[in-house]
Amino acid sequence: MAEDRYNIYRSTVHWRYAMARPHLMFFDARLIFFIILFVFHIRWWTFAMLVFAIAGFTSANYFKYSLENVLRLFRSKLVGPFRSAVAYTRLRPMVDYGSDALRRDVN
């Protein structure tokens, strides 16, 4: 059975933990980008970006949001409640007026 398999720490391995968010201690592991940026480029603005990212990820985790959900929420607030029933590309057909087939070369 799958329940009988163990990992290196001798605890059972369950498939449901495969989609769990990775953590470094109690922070989201995706903060490593901001940490590396700050370590290799120590400036006040990179420190402020790191603090802002930590605050953002911590508050999103407090409200049980993932990064994907926060980005989706931000995008929906930016676009607004109106959603077009027709795709933007189908509103107006593309026309090529610069085609070489329409020109006549007179020699």
Secondary structure, DSSP 8 states (H G I E B T S, - for coil): -GGG-B-TTS-B--GGGTT---EETTEEGGGHHHHHHHHHS--HHHHHHHHHHHHHHHHHHHTT--HHHHHHHHHHHHH-S---SS-HHHHS----S--GGG-----
